[in-house]
């Protein structure tokens, strides 16, 4: 089982990147945003640990998710499911024959018949 450490924002570097640090192992990283996003490791710390970013939401957080900076859980509405319509063979045999002729012209063998 892996150890999980919490990284917290500690400041901003002169480059504009955010500096994050792990109070447990001393890992420090710089996170650069657009237009050139990236992550630079400043201090390696415990490289075998999994580090997660935690933002302190303050003392007014109501739920455990908010206390860990995840925000309120929201119900995302889903669109109604579409009915599955049965697939039936075409009723127009003349149109079907025209389609088969066109397929044969381009070299596609349909229904086991020889392509033209």
LINURCOR-V812173 format. One line per field, one symbol per residue. ss: DSSP state (h for helix, s for strand, l for the rest). burial: + if it has 9 or more other ideal C-beta (glycine too) atoms within 8 Angstrom, else -. A space follows every 10 residues. Layout:
ss: ???
burial: ???
//
This chain:
ss: lllsssssss sslllllsss sslllllsss sslllllsss ssslllllls ssssllllll lllhhhhlll llllllllll llllllllll llhhhhhhhh hhhhhlllll llllll
burial: ----++++-- --+---++++ ++----++++ ++-------- ----++--+- +-++------ ----++--+- ---------- ---------- -----+---+ +-++----+- ------
//
